[in-house]
Amino acid sequence: MINQTQSEVENIAGNAGWDSFTLLLLISRWLDANHLSDGLIAHLRDLAADEENFDLPSGD
């Protein structure tokens, strides 16, 4: 599901010709400069932990 933020960020990146690595680098630098990295890192760790605990059928 695409939200408004994702749509706008993808539009800006597309118009600027940035690939996903460049976009991630720019976002990371902005988060760090504004002391917002810790919250994002904790959130991503929680998501990753949830993924590890989520069992999907193997399809075998």
C-alpha positions as CSV (number, residue, x, y, z in Angstrom):
1,M,0.0,0.0,0.0
2,I,1.5,3.3,-1.1
3,N,0.9,6.3,1.2
4,Q,1.2,10.0,0.4
5,T,4.8,10.2,1.8
6,Q,6.0,7.3,-0.2
7,S,4.3,8.7,-3.3
8,E,5.9,12.1,-2.9
9,V,9.4,10.8,-2.1
10,E,9.3,8.4,-5.1
11,N,8.2,11.3,-7.3
12,I,11.0,13.5,-6.1
13,A,13.6,10.7,-6.5
14,G,12.3,9.9,-10.0
15,N,12.5,13.5,-11.1
16,A,16.0,13.8,-9.7
17,G,17.1,10.6,-11.3
18,W,18.1,9.0,-8.0
19,D,18.3,5.3,-7.6
20,S,17.1,3.6,-4.4
21,F,20.6,3.5,-2.8
22,T,21.0,7.3,-3.3
23,L,17.5,7.9,-1.9
24,L,18.2,5.8,1.1
25,L,21.6,7.5,1.7
26,L,20.0,11.0,1.5
27,I,17.1,9.9,3.9
28,S,19.7,8.4,6.3
29,R,21.8,11.5,6.3
30,W,18.7,13.7,7.0
31,L,17.6,11.5,9.8
32,D,21.0,11.5,11.4
33,A,21.4,15.3,11.1
34,N,18.0,15.8,12.8
35,H,18.7,13.2,15.5
36,L,15.8,11.0,14.3
37,S,17.9,7.9,13.5
38,D,17.4,6.0,16.8
39,G,13.6,5.9,16.4
40,L,13.8,4.6,12.9
41,I,16.4,2.0,13.8
42,A,14.4,0.7,16.7
43,H,11.3,0.5,14.4
44,L,13.2,-1.4,11.7
45,R,14.6,-3.8,14.3
46,D,11.1,-4.5,15.6
47,L,9.8,-5.1,12.0
48,A,12.8,-7.4,11.3
49,A,12.1,-9.4,14.5
50,D,8.5,-9.8,13.5
51,E,9.5,-11.0,10.1
52,E,11.7,-13.7,11.7
53,N,8.9,-14.9,13.9
54,F,6.3,-14.9,11.0
55,D,5.9,-18.4,9.4
56,L,4.9,-18.5,5.8
57,P,3.8,-21.8,4.2
58,S,6.7,-23.3,2.2
59,G,4.5,-24.2,-0.7
60,D,5.9,-27.7,-0.9
